[in-house]
Amino acid sequence: MAKKSAVERNRKRELLVKRYAAKREQLKAIARNKDLPVEERFAAQLKLASLPRNSAVSRVRNRCLVSGRPRAFYRKFRMSRIAMRDLASQGLVPGMVKSSW
């Protein structure tokens, strides 16, 4: 089980990403637009830099919904391999059985 503080910090980052997503996209579009004057593009870049650092998508860490584990994460199920195996052993994941030979 991951530390509650790490899980909560990541959840806070996810909320910031959602809140600033539209504004961040607008500023990025202005900064990338080669047709606009350099001063306007630079001003957009400065505004983008002034946004909260944790509002960037790349700052969010994929974590298991069950245990909060950050490693060995399956995106399709939003779970770690360990939580996935436990649920599969209990028969809670349809179509998945624990392999043994």
C-alpha distances in whole Angstrom, upper triangle without the diagonal:
4,7,9,12,11,10,13,15,15,16,19,20,20,22,24,25,26,28,30,30,34,35,33,35,38,38,37,40,43,41,42,45,48,51,50,51,49,49,48,45,44,44,41,39,40,38,35,35,35,32,29,27,24,26,26,24,23,21,18,16,15,11,10,11,9,5,6,7,10,12,14,14,17,18,20,18,15,12,11,13,11,10,14,15,13,15,18,19,19,21,20,20,24,26,23,24,22,24,26,30
4,6,8,7,7,10,12,12,13,16,17,17,19,21,22,23,26,27,27,31,32,30,32,35,35,34,37,39,38,39,42,45,48,47,48,46,46,44,42,41,40,38,36,36,35,32,31,31,29,25,23,20,22,23,21,20,18,15,13,13,9,9,11,10,6,5,6,8,11,13,13,17,18,20,18,15,13,12,14,13,12,16,17,16,18,21,22,22,24,22,23,26,28,25,26,25,27,29,32
4,5,5,7,9,10,11,13,14,16,17,19,20,22,23,25,26,27,31,32,30,32,35,35,34,37,39,38,39,42,45,48,47,48,46,45,44,41,40,40,37,35,35,34,31,30,30,27,24,22,19,22,22,22,21,18,16,14,15,12,12,13,13,9,8,9,11,14,17,17,20,21,23,21,18,16,15,18,17,16,19,21,20,21,24,25,25,27,25,26,30,31,29,30,28,31,33,36
4,5,5,6,8,10,10,12,14,15,17,18,20,21,23,24,26,29,30,29,31,34,34,33,36,38,37,39,42,45,47,46,47,45,44,43,40,40,39,36,35,34,33,30,29,29,26,22,21,18,20,22,21,21,18,16,14,15,12,13,12,12,10,8,11,12,16,19,18,21,21,23,21,18,17,16,20,18,17,20,22,21,22,25,26,25,28,25,26,29,32,30,31,30,32,34,38
4,5,5,6,9,10,10,12,14,15,16,18,20,21,23,24,28,28,27,29,32,31,31,34,36,35,36,40,42,45,43,44,42,41,40,38,37,36,34,32,31,30,28,26,26,23,19,18,15,18,20,19,19,16,14,13,15,13,15,15,15,13,10,13,13,17,20,19,22,22,25,23,19,19,19,22,21,20,23,25,24,25,28,29,29,31,28,29,32,35,32,34,33,35,37,40
4,5,5,6,9,10,11,12,14,15,17,19,20,21,22,26,26,25,27,30,29,29,32,34,33,34,37,40,43,41,42,40,40,38,36,35,34,32,30,30,28,26,25,24,22,18,17,14,16,17,17,16,13,11,10,12,10,12,13,14,12,8,10,10,13,17,16,19,19,22,20,17,16,16,19,19,18,21,23,23,23,26,28,28,30,27,27,31,32,30,32,30,33,35,38
4,5,5,6,9,10,11,13,14,15,17,19,20,21,25,26,24,26,29,29,29,32,34,33,34,37,40,42,41,42,41,40,38,36,35,35,32,31,30,29,26,25,25,22,19,18,14,16,17,16,16,13,11,9,10,8,9,10,11,9,6,9,9,13,16,14,17,17,19,18,14,14,14,18,17,16,19,21,21,21,24,25,25,27,24,24,27,30,28,29,29,31,33,37
4,5,5,6,9,10,11,12,14,15,17,18,20,23,24,23,25,28,28,28,31,33,32,33,36,39,42,40,41,40,39,37,35,34,33,31,29,29,27,25,24,24,21,17,16,13,15,17,16,17,14,11,11,13,11,13,12,14,13,10,13,13,17,19,18,20,19,22,20,17,17,18,21,21,19,22,25,24,24,27,29,28,30,27,27,30,32,31,32,32,34,37,40
4,5,5,6,9,10,11,12,15,15,17,18,22,22,21,23,26,25,25,28,30,29,31,34,37,39,37,39,37,36,34,32,31,30,28,26,26,24,22,21,20,18,14,13,10,12,14,14,14,11,9,10,12,11,14,14,16,15,11,13,13,16,20,18,21,20,23,21,18,18,19,22,22,21,24,26,26,26,29,31,31,32,29,29,32,34,32,34,34,36,39,42
4,5,5,6,9,10,11,13,14,15,16,20,21,19,21,24,24,23,26,29,28,29,32,35,37,36,37,36,35,33,31,30,30,27,25,25,24,21,21,20,17,14,13,9,11,12,11,11,8,6,7,9,8,11,12,14,13,10,12,10,14,17,15,17,16,19,18,14,15,16,20,20,19,21,24,24,24,27,29,29,30,27,26,29,31,30,32,31,33,36,39
4,5,5,6,9,10,11,13,15,15,19,20,19,21,24,24,24,27,29,28,29,32,36,38,36,38,36,36,34,32,31,30,27,26,26,24,22,22,21,18,15,14,11,11,13,12,14,11,8,9,10,10,12,11,14,14,11,13,13,16,19,16,18,17,19,18,14,15,17,21,21,19,21,24,24,24,26,29,28,29,26,25,28,31,29,32,31,34,37,40
4,5,5,6,9,10,11,12,14,17,18,17,20,22,22,22,25,27,27,28,31,34,36,35,36,34,33,31,30,29,28,25,24,24,22,19,19,18,15,12,12,8,9,12,12,14,11,9,11,13,13,16,15,18,17,14,17,16,19,22,20,21,20,22,21,18,19,20,24,25,23,25,28,28,27,30,32,32,33,30,29,32,34,33,35,35,38,41,44
4,5,5,6,9,10,11,12,15,16,14,17,20,19,19,22,24,24,25,28,31,33,32,33,31,31,29,27,26,25,22,21,21,19,17,16,16,13,10,9,5,6,8,8,10,7,6,9,11,12,15,15,18,18,15,16,15,18,20,18,20,18,21,21,17,19,20,24,25,23,25,28,28,28,30,33,33,33,30,29,32,34,33,35,35,37,40,43
4,5,5,6,9,10,10,14,15,14,16,19,19,19,22,24,24,25,27,31,33,32,33,32,32,29,27,27,26,23,22,23,20,18,18,18,15,12,12,8,8,9,8,10,9,6,9,10,11,14,14,17,17,14,16,15,18,20,17,18,16,18,18,15,17,19,22,23,22,23,26,27,26,28,31,31,31,28,27,29,31,30,33,33,35,39,42
4,5,5,6,9,10,13,14,14,16,18,19,20,22,24,24,25,28,31,33,32,33,32,31,29,27,27,26,23,22,23,20,18,18,18,14,12,13,9,8,11,11,13,12,10,13,14,15,17,16,19,20,17,19,18,21,23,20,21,19,21,21,17,20,22,25,27,25,26,29,29,28,31,33,33,33,30,29,31,34,33,36,36,38,42,45
4,5,5,6,8,11,12,11,14,16,16,17,20,21,21,23,25,29,30,29,30,29,28,26,24,24,22,19,19,19,16,14,15,14,10,8,9,7,5,8,9,12,10,10,13,15,17,19,19,22,22,19,21,19,22,25,22,23,21,23,23,20,22,24,28,29,27,28,32,32,31,34,36,36,36,33,32,34,37,36,38,39,41,44,47
4,6,5,6,9,10,9,11,14,14,14,17,19,19,20,23,26,28,27,28,27,27,24,22,22,21,18,18,18,16,13,14,14,11,9,10,7,4,6,6,9,9,8,12,14,16,19,18,22,22,19,21,18,21,23,20,21,18,21,21,18,21,23,26,28,26,27,31,31,30,32,35,35,35,32,31,33,35,34,37,37,39,42,46
4,6,5,8,10,10,11,14,15,16,18,20,20,21,24,27,29,27,29,29,28,25,24,24,23,20,20,21,18,15,17,17,13,12,13,11,8,10,9,13,13,11,14,15,17,19,18,22,23,20,22,20,23,25,22,22,19,21,21,18,21,24,27,29,27,27,31,32,30,32,35,35,35,31,30,32,34,34,37,37,40,43,46
4,6,8,8,10,12,13,14,16,18,19,20,22,23,27,28,27,28,28,27,24,23,23,21,18,19,19,16,14,16,15,11,11,13,11,8,11,11,15,14,14,17,18,20,22,21,25,26,23,25,23,26,28,25,26,23,24,25,22,25,27,31,32,30,31,35,35,33,36,39,38,38,35,33,35,38,37,40,41,43,47,50
4,6,5,6,9,10,11,12,14,16,16,18,20,24,25,23,25,24,23,20,19,19,18,14,15,15,12,10,12,12,8,9,11,10,6,8,10,13,13,13,17,19,21,24,23,27,28,24,26,24,27,29,26,26,23,25,26,23,26,28,32,33,32,32,36,37,35,38,41,40,40,37,35,37,39,39,42,42,44,48,51
4,6,5,6,9,10,10,12,14,15,16,18,22,23,22,24,24,23,20,19,20,18,15,15,17,14,11,14,14,11,11,12,11,8,8,9,12,13,13,17,18,20,23,23,26,27,24,26,23,26,27,24,24,21,23,24,22,25,27,30,32,31,31,35,35,34,36,39,39,39,35,34,35,37,37,40,40,42,46,49
4,5,5,6,9,10,11,13,14,15,17,20,21,20,22,22,22,19,17,19,17,14,15,17,13,12,15,15,12,14,15,15,11,12,12,16,17,17,20,21,24,27,26,30,31,28,29,27,29,31,27,28,24,25,27,25,28,30,33,36,34,34,38,39,37,39,42,42,41,38,36,37,39,39,42,43,45,49,52
4,5,5,6,9,10,11,12,14,16,19,20,18,20,20,19,16,15,16,14,11,12,13,10,9,12,12,9,12,14,14,10,11,13,16,17,18,21,23,26,28,28,32,32,29,31,28,31,32,29,30,27,28,30,27,30,32,36,38,36,37,40,41,40,41,45,45,44,41,39,41,42,42,45,46,48,51,54
4,6,5,6,9,10,10,12,14,18,19,18,19,19,18,15,14,14,13,10,10,12,9,7,10,11,8,10,11,12,9,8,10,13,14,15,19,21,24,27,27,31,31,28,29,26,28,30,27,28,25,27,28,26,29,30,33,36,34,35,38,39,38,40,43,43,43,40,38,40,41,41,44,44,46,49,52
4,5,5,6,9,10,10,12,16,17,16,19,18,19,16,13,15,15,11,12,14,12,9,13,14,12,14,15,15,12,11,11,14,16,17,20,22,25,27,28,31,32,29,30,27,29,30,27,27,24,26,28,26,29,31,34,36,35,35,38,40,38,40,43,43,43,40,37,39,40,40,43,44,45,49,52
4,5,5,6,9,10,11,14,15,14,16,16,16,13,11,14,13,9,11,13,11,9,13,14,13,15,17,17,14,14,15,17,19,20,24,25,28,31,31,35,36,32,33,31,33,34,31,31,28,29,31,29,33,34,37,40,39,39,42,43,42,43,47,47,46,43,41,42,43,43,47,48,49,53,55
4,5,5,6,9,10,13,15,12,14,14,13,10,9,10,9,5,7,9,7,6,10,11,10,14,15,16,13,13,15,17,18,20,23,25,29,32,32,36,36,33,33,30,32,34,32,32,29,31,33,30,33,35,38,40,39,39,43,44,43,45,48,48,48,45,43,44,45,45,48,49,50,53,56
4,5,5,6,9,12,14,13,15,14,14,12,9,11,11,7,7,11,10,7,11,13,12,15,15,16,13,12,13,15,17,19,22,24,27,30,31,35,35,31,32,29,30,32,29,30,27,29,31,29,32,33,36,38,38,38,41,43,42,43,46,47,46,43,41,42,43,43,46,46,48,51,54
4,5,5,6,10,11,11,13,13,15,12,9,12,12,9,10,13,12,11,14,16,15,18,18,20,17,15,16,18,20,22,25,26,30,33,33,37,37,34,35,32,33,34,32,32,28,30,32,30,34,35,38,41,40,39,43,45,43,44,48,48,48,45,42,43,44,44,47,48,49,53,55
4,5,5,9,9,8,10,10,11,8,6,9,9,6,8,11,11,10,13,15,15,19,19,21,18,17,18,20,22,24,27,29,32,36,36,40,40,37,37,34,36,37,35,35,32,33,36,34,37,38,41,44,43,43,46,48,47,48,51,52,51,48,46,47,48,48,51,51,53,56,59
4,6,8,10,9,10,9,10,8,4,7,8,6,6,9,10,9,11,14,14,18,18,20,17,16,18,19,21,23,26,28,32,35,36,39,39,36,36,33,34,36,34,34,31,33,36,33,36,37,40,43,42,42,45,47,46,47,51,51,51,48,46,47,48,47,50,51,52,55,58
4,6,9,9,11,10,13,11,7,10,12,9,9,13,14,12,14,17,17,20,20,21,19,17,18,19,21,23,26,28,32,35,36,39,40,36,36,33,34,35,33,33,30,32,35,33,36,37,39,42,42,41,45,46,46,47,50,51,50,47,45,46,46,46,49,50,50,54,56
4,6,6,9,10,12,10,8,11,13,11,11,15,15,14,17,19,20,23,23,25,22,20,21,22,25,27,30,31,35,38,39,42,43,39,40,36,37,38,36,36,33,35,37,36,39,40,42,45,45,44,48,49,48,49,53,53,53,50,47,48,49,48,52,52,53,57,59
4,6,8,8,11,11,8,11,14,13,13,17,18,17,19,22,22,25,25,27,25,23,24,25,27,30,32,34,38,41,42,45,46,42,42,39,40,40,39,39,36,37,40,39,42,43,45,48,48,47,50,52,51,52,55,56,55,53,50,51,51,51,54,55,55,59,61
4,7,9,12,10,10,13,15,14,15,18,19,19,21,23,24,27,28,30,27,25,27,28,30,32,35,37,40,43,44,48,48,45,45,42,43,44,41,41,38,40,43,41,44,45,48,51,50,50,53,55,54,54,58,59,58,55,52,53,53,53,57,57,58,62,64
4,7,8,7,7,10,11,11,13,15,16,16,19,21,22,25,26,28,25,24,26,27,29,31,34,36,40,43,43,47,47,44,44,41,42,44,42,42,38,40,43,41,44,45,48,51,50,50,53,55,54,55,58,59,58,55,53,54,54,54,57,58,59,62,65
4,6,6,6,9,10,11,13,15,16,17,19,20,22,26,26,29,27,25,27,28,30,33,36,38,41,45,45,49,49,46,46,43,44,45,43,44,41,43,45,43,46,47,50,53,52,52,55,57,56,57,60,61,61,58,55,56,57,57,60,60,61,65,67
4,6,5,6,9,10,10,12,14,15,16,18,20,24,24,27,25,24,26,26,28,31,34,36,40,43,44,48,48,44,44,41,42,44,42,43,40,42,44,42,45,46,48,51,51,51,54,56,55,56,59,60,60,57,54,56,56,56,59,59,60,63,65
4,5,5,6,9,10,11,12,14,15,17,19,22,23,26,24,24,26,27,28,31,34,37,40,44,44,48,48,44,44,41,43,44,43,44,41,43,45,43,45,46,49,52,51,51,55,56,56,57,60,61,60,57,55,57,58,57,60,60,61,64,67
4,5,5,6,9,10,11,12,14,15,17,21,22,25,22,22,24,25,27,29,33,35,38,42,42,46,46,42,43,40,41,43,41,42,39,41,43,40,43,44,47,50,49,49,53,54,53,55,58,58,58,55,53,54,55,55,58,58,59,63,65
4,5,5,6,9,10,10,12,14,16,19,20,22,20,19,21,22,24,27,30,32,35,39,40,43,43,40,40,37,38,40,38,38,35,38,40,38,40,41,44,47,46,46,50,51,50,52,55,56,55,52,50,51,52,52,55,55,56,59,62
4,5,5,6,9,10,11,12,15,18,18,21,20,19,22,22,23,26,29,32,35,39,40,43,43,39,39,36,38,40,38,39,36,39,41,38,41,42,44,47,46,47,50,51,51,52,55,56,56,53,51,52,53,53,55,56,57,60,62
4,5,5,6,9,10,11,13,16,18,21,19,19,21,23,23,26,30,32,35,39,39,43,42,39,39,36,38,40,38,39,37,39,41,38,41,42,45,47,46,47,50,51,51,52,55,56,56,53,51,53,54,53,56,56,57,61,63
4,5,5,6,9,10,11,15,16,18,16,16,18,20,21,23,27,29,32,36,36,40,40,36,37,34,35,37,35,36,33,35,37,35,38,39,42,44,43,44,47,48,47,49,52,53,52,49,47,49,50,50,52,53,54,57,60
4,5,5,6,9,10,13,14,17,15,14,17,17,19,21,25,27,30,34,35,38,38,34,35,31,33,35,33,34,32,34,36,33,36,37,40,42,42,42,45,47,46,48,51,51,51,48,46,48,49,48,51,51,52,55,58
4,5,5,6,9,12,13,16,15,15,18,19,19,22,25,28,31,35,36,39,38,35,35,32,34,36,35,36,34,36,38,35,37,38,41,43,43,43,47,48,47,49,52,52,53,50,48,50,51,50,53,53,54,57,60
4,5,5,7,10,12,15,13,13,17,18,18,21,24,27,30,33,34,37,37,33,34,31,34,36,34,35,32,35,36,33,36,37,40,42,41,42,45,46,46,48,50,51,51,48,46,48,49,49,51,52,53,56,59
4,5,6,9,10,12,10,10,13,15,15,18,21,24,27,30,31,34,34,30,31,28,30,32,30,31,29,31,33,30,32,33,37,39,38,39,42,43,42,44,47,47,48,44,43,45,46,45,48,48,50,53,55
4,6,8,8,11,11,10,14,14,14,17,21,24,26,30,31,34,34,30,30,27,29,32,30,32,29,32,34,31,33,33,36,38,38,39,42,43,43,45,47,48,48,45,43,46,47,46,48,48,50,53,55
4,6,8,11,11,12,15,16,16,18,22,25,27,31,31,34,34,30,31,28,31,33,32,33,31,34,35,32,34,34,38,39,39,40,43,44,43,46,48,48,49,46,44,47,48,47,50,50,51,54,57
4,6,9,7,9,12,14,13,15,19,22,24,28,28,31,31,27,28,26,28,31,29,30,28,31,31,28,30,32,35,36,36,37,40,41,40,42,45,45,45,42,41,43,45,44,47,47,48,51,54
4,5,5,8,11,13,11,13,16,20,21,25,25,28,28,24,25,23,26,28,26,28,26,29,29,26,28,29,32,34,33,34,37,38,37,40,42,42,43,40,39,41,43,42,44,44,46,49,52
4,5,6,10,10,8,11,14,17,19,23,24,27,26,22,23,20,23,26,24,26,24,27,28,24,26,27,30,31,31,32,35,36,36,38,41,41,42,39,37,40,41,40,42,42,44,47,49
4,5,8,9,6,8,11,14,16,20,20,23,22,19,20,17,20,23,21,23,21,24,25,21,23,24,27,28,27,29,32,33,32,35,37,37,38,35,34,37,38,37,39,39,41,44,47
4,6,9,7,9,12,15,17,21,21,24,24,20,22,19,22,24,22,23,21,24,24,21,23,24,28,29,28,29,33,33,33,35,38,38,38,35,34,36,38,37,39,39,41,44,47
4,5,6,8,11,14,17,20,21,24,24,20,21,18,20,23,20,22,19,22,23,20,23,23,27,29,28,29,32,33,33,34,37,38,38,35,33,35,37,36,38,38,40,43,46
4,5,6,9,11,14,17,18,22,22,18,19,16,18,20,17,18,16,18,20,17,19,20,24,26,25,25,29,30,29,31,34,35,35,32,30,32,33,32,35,35,36,40,42
4,6,8,10,14,17,19,22,21,18,18,14,16,18,16,18,15,19,20,17,19,19,22,25,24,25,28,29,29,31,33,34,35,32,30,32,33,32,34,34,35,38,41
4,6,10,12,16,18,21,20,16,16,13,15,18,16,18,17,20,21,17,19,19,22,24,24,25,28,29,29,31,33,34,34,32,30,33,34,32,35,34,36,39,41
4,7,9,13,14,17,17,13,13,11,13,16,13,15,14,17,17,14,15,16,19,21,20,21,25,26,25,27,30,30,31,28,27,29,31,29,31,31,33,36,39
4,6,10,12,15,14,10,10,7,10,12,10,13,12,15,15,12,13,13,16,18,17,18,21,22,23,24,27,28,28,26,24,27,28,26,29,28,30,33,36
4,7,9,12,12,9,9,6,8,10,7,9,8,12,11,8,9,10,13,15,14,15,18,19,19,21,23,24,25,22,21,23,25,23,25,25,26,29,32
4,6,9,8,5,5,5,7,9,7,9,9,12,11,7,7,8,11,12,11,13,16,17,17,19,21,22,23,20,19,22,24,22,23,23,25,28,31
4,5,6,5,5,6,8,9,6,8,9,11,9,6,4,5,9,10,8,10,13,13,13,15,17,18,19,16,15,19,20,18,20,20,22,25,28
4,6,6,8,10,12,13,10,11,11,12,9,6,6,8,12,12,9,11,14,13,13,15,18,17,18,15,15,18,20,19,21,21,24,27,30
4,6,8,11,13,13,11,12,13,14,11,9,7,8,11,10,7,9,12,11,10,13,15,14,16,13,14,17,20,18,19,19,22,25,28
4,5,9,11,12,11,13,14,16,13,11,8,8,11,9,7,10,12,11,12,15,16,16,18,16,16,20,22,20,21,20,22,25,28
4,6,9,11,10,12,13,16,13,10,8,8,12,11,10,13,15,14,15,18,19,20,21,19,19,22,24,22,23,22,25,27,31
4,6,8,8,11,13,15,13,11,8,6,9,9,9,12,14,14,15,17,19,20,21,20,19,22,24,21,22,21,23,25,28
4,7,7,10,12,15,14,11,9,8,11,11,12,14,16,17,18,20,21,23,24,22,21,24,25,23,24,23,24,27,30
4,5,9,11,14,14,11,10,7,9,10,11,13,14,16,17,19,20,22,23,22,20,23,24,21,22,21,22,24,27
4,7,10,12,12,10,8,5,6,8,10,10,12,14,15,16,18,20,21,20,18,21,21,18,19,18,19,21,24
4,6,9,9,7,6,4,6,9,10,10,12,14,15,15,18,20,20,18,16,19,19,17,19,18,20,23,26
4,6,6,6,6,6,7,10,10,9,12,14,14,14,17,18,18,16,14,16,16,14,17,17,18,22,24
4,5,5,7,9,11,14,13,12,15,17,16,16,20,21,20,18,15,17,18,17,19,20,21,25,28
4,6,8,10,12,15,13,11,14,17,15,15,19,19,18,16,13,14,15,14,17,18,20,24,27
4,5,8,10,12,10,8,12,13,12,12,16,16,15,13,10,12,14,13,16,17,19,22,26
4,7,10,12,10,9,13,14,13,14,18,18,18,15,13,16,17,16,18,19,21,25,28
4,7,8,6,6,10,11,10,12,15,15,16,13,12,15,16,14,16,16,19,22,25
4,5,5,6,9,10,11,12,14,16,17,15,14,17,18,15,16,15,17,20,24
4,6,5,6,9,10,10,12,14,15,14,13,16,16,13,14,12,14,17,20
4,5,5,6,9,10,11,13,14,14,13,17,17,14,14,12,14,16,20
4,5,5,6,9,10,11,12,11,11,15,16,13,14,13,16,18,22
4,5,5,6,9,10,11,9,8,12,13,10,11,10,13,16,20
4,5,5,6,9,10,10,9,12,13,9,9,7,10,13,16
4,5,5,6,9,9,10,13,14,11,11,9,13,15,18
4,5,5,6,5,6,10,12,9,10,10,13,16,20
4,5,5,6,5,8,9,6,6,7,10,13,17
4,5,8,8,11,11,9,7,6,10,11,15
4,6,8,11,12,10,9,9,13,15,18
4,6,7,9,8,7,9,13,15,18
4,6,9,9,10,12,15,18,21
4,6,6,8,10,14,17,20
4,6,8,12,14,18,21
4,7,10,12,15,18
4,7,9,13,16
4,6,9,12
4,7,10
4,7
4
